[in-house]
């Protein structure tokens, strides 16, 4: 994995850092892949359907719990401003966690879930636990990225997956039903937080302890576009992915959802292996270049797209050709249909593999309104494609194929929008430089 990254991604410090994170992610995902055949034999297709419903809910909660303020931690030049944002994220997580606990009680007490989703009802108490763990980890993770502690971040990637798998397998031995899958995920989301908390204590305690309420409030207002636009955009983006499983469950049942869940999970492995590492390092590098040299940011963006395009073509081609047979062999004959769904979604996931690592671009450019517009459009494509397929009487395979085509169009549009936004930033930067040059020349003429 490290050699592949060094060969295909932009060279220098960027490639070294990505290869470090990708190597750790490869190790953790290799363990997840090896454990998958065991999990599919310990848990039923319906259990995985329930797990996918939980993951859909978590897709919203894990994003909402921080209001996306954690992404702003990378932007300030001054460490004291970043420290105030760091503390702000923890305050937001604490307040919203209490709110989510109250919402969970209401939904559970009054049985508010739709009929086809009520399999999750006994396990709703796990959702706030997972959200809180995710929020704490995200704050610590972005602070570690600001410190460029990539080695520590890579270690936590391994810790999270090992913790999750150990809990899922251990609980599954003693308890039937989906409890192990759900609780294992919640426990895993907080995995690695202790290591990052120790790093923050040692490296940054002096900055953090000096933070005062006024600084927190000032930072909250300065970066208010993150909760106002980025949080909304992120929730819409999560909705486009999370509502799809919910609609599949509603229209076609839990068994179809279970097949879709495994197919989507396996297809996402290449994106997790490479995409997460690229995205983390890209966020740090792009944040700095946006301020000092947007032309270099544009070059980084284009080169990354080209290299990811080449890097992903082989694994997704394999999915297109061999997915049904592979799924039937690895996971058992009952899961062959999941391979059919994986084949239908492979092209879409290939485009997502290219786009997802570069998805922080619009937020780093502080073009949150564009991000919100794109996520709104993607939500309409996702929901509209499944509704239309159902109304037209499509089978489950036809509906998933329609969903894949719609999502592929949405992802391709993001590349175009991001490149245009970077080009606009380059134009503004050059105009500002020209203005500074003219002012300097005018000052020299005035003196002479």
Secondary structure, DSSP 8 states (H G I E B T S, - for coil): -HHHHHHHS--SHHHHHHHHHHHHHHHHHHHHHHHHHHHHHHS-HHHHHHHHHHHHHHHHHHHHTTTTHHHHTTT-SSHHHHHHHHHHHHHHHHHHHHHHHHHHHHHHHTT-S-GGGGGGGGGTHHHHHHHHHHHHHHHHHHHHHHTT-HHHHHHHHHHHHHHHHHHHHHHHHH--STHHHHHHHHHHHHTTHHHHHHHHHHHHHHHHHT--HHHHHHHHHHTHHIIIIIHHHHHHHHHHHHHHHHHHHHHH-HHHHHHHHHHHHHHTHHIIIIIHHHHHHHHHHHHHHHHH-HHHHHHHHHHHHHHHHHHTHHHHHHHHHHHHHHHHHHH-GGGHHHHHHHHHHHHHHHHHHHHHTTTTHHHHTT-HHHHHHHHHHHHHHHHHHHHHHHHTT--HHHHHHHHHHHHHHHHHHHHHHHHHHHHHHHHHHHHHHHHHHHHHHHHHHHH-
